[in-house]
Amino acid sequence: MTDDAPVPPPEQQPEQQPEQQQARGVPVWLPLLALVGVFALAVLVGTRICPVLSALVFPPEPPLPPGETTLIMPRENQGPGRDEWVYGVSAPPCDVLAYYEDRIGGCEYDPEARCPSATFGTRPRDGGSFLVGVCQATESIGPFFRVTWTVRVGGGYPAPDVTRFRITREVAN
């Protein structure tokens, strides 16, 4: 009888199965590495997109000088991404313009407003209101959008708001 060959004991057969299972499975570190890569990509994209989305949904409010300001004309939409406000304040017009020169920069004074003089922008021409100056500056919001602020400051208005300023905000790319 040729079937007399010895049969291996059953303990030797399970040793071959773990080697086969290790060869078939994915290493544990590979999904963790992929997860870290996806997280890094999400952080990179989020830091570039979130400021832009927040500026579109919640655009920045206009900068206002310190003290008591009165909203004379509520926000008026002048077109896509362009809004305008009119405020009044009891401060001298040259003080208001000096605030905006410090805050946003890019100001041009009307020479007839006499801001450097002792009267400091309190003398109206022709007894009415007058333009003291205009400030305009642009600030970036993320890599894609910018906000342009334009402030026109006028004086000579009746009390209590002797100074009025028009703020225009334009959000564009």
KAMOFEN-V955307 format. One record per helix or strand of 2 or more residues. SS is the DSSP state (A for helix, B for strand). FROM is the first residue (numbers start at 1). LEN is the number of residues. Records with the same first field share a line. If there is no record, write none. Layout:
SS->FROM-LEN  FROM-LEN
//
This chain:
A->14-11  28-30  93-11  111-3
B->69-11  82-8  107-3  130-12  145-11  163-10
//
